[in-house]
Amino acid sequence: MKQHRNLPFFVPHAGCPNCCVFCSQVKITGEKCEKALETELSELKAMLDSAGSEYPESQIAFFGGSFTAIERARMEALLSVANEYIEKGVAESIRISTRPDCINEEIISVLKKYRVSNVELGVQSTDDSVLNASGRGHTAKASFEAARLLVENGIVFGGQMMIGLPGSSLESEMKTAEDIVCMGAGEARIYPTVVFEGTKLYDMAKNGEYVPLSLDDAVARSAKCFEIFRKAGVKLLRIGLHASENLKNAPMGANHPAIGELVKSRVYADIICEKVGECRGKRLCIAIRREDISMLRGHGGKAIELIKDATGASEIEITPLDIPQFCPEVKIL
């Protein structure tokens, strides 16, 4: 069966007008920040030549920087090559990521010309004090305005947010998730903050100005935001950065290769605990989607232990449920 896929092409740190305290694109992507345009276009063509055309629903995805802030000639050259391969049937559309303050009506007209269908905005937070402490260089107003322009022009808006930024709290993060929903997002990503050496955030952590979240706290807070997106019908594209050798070496922050699974497991546990309440000494029979059973049982059984601690249940039985929804059924026996 033919499936959707992304054909990612990284344009590391390109176009970004400032450097946020957490940013280390070279460490995240393993890519150097500067390339000659001819080299970049050749690499893009080579990647797309190797992709084949058996997945017509593919998207060419430009990630890694503020794509709409790069030199206009460079941006249009990359988009033009992408369009050549759309004409060849390699993909059907284009996805980009950028900063909220790098979107305006003129830029949107260019994006529409080159068949860009999805734009992911690095919202990160809608708390201005958090944005300021993170050196983001714009206020929440920029995110609301950029999202409005995208949605009004029929481009799918994806909101990227971060957990554990300087000055943030669970409350501000949940408010950010709610704001992204209200902006009209069709998609979202959640990134728990990872601290890389060579960033200002690393220096802040070393001198005590910033305390990175523990893995457990990052998972719990991400789960609350995940649930906001799930209830609103916003598609969650990813939780956490893509794994890489450089990511493994990040010295601080919520850096776990399966953090997305940990968060989904926590969401299941929170839903179940809310449904059950107190049932001390009872046996719980939990029916969940067949493909999610290992997620609830795995990672040292943390989710099962959390459910037992919160509800007082003496025994938990898990059975498969053949439904598409992320919604467990629970019986107290």
Summary of the structure (lengths in Angstrom):
residues: 333
radius of gyration: 21.2
end to end distance: 41.7
largest distance: 68.0
contacts: 1108
relative contact order: 0.10
helix: 45%
strand: 20%
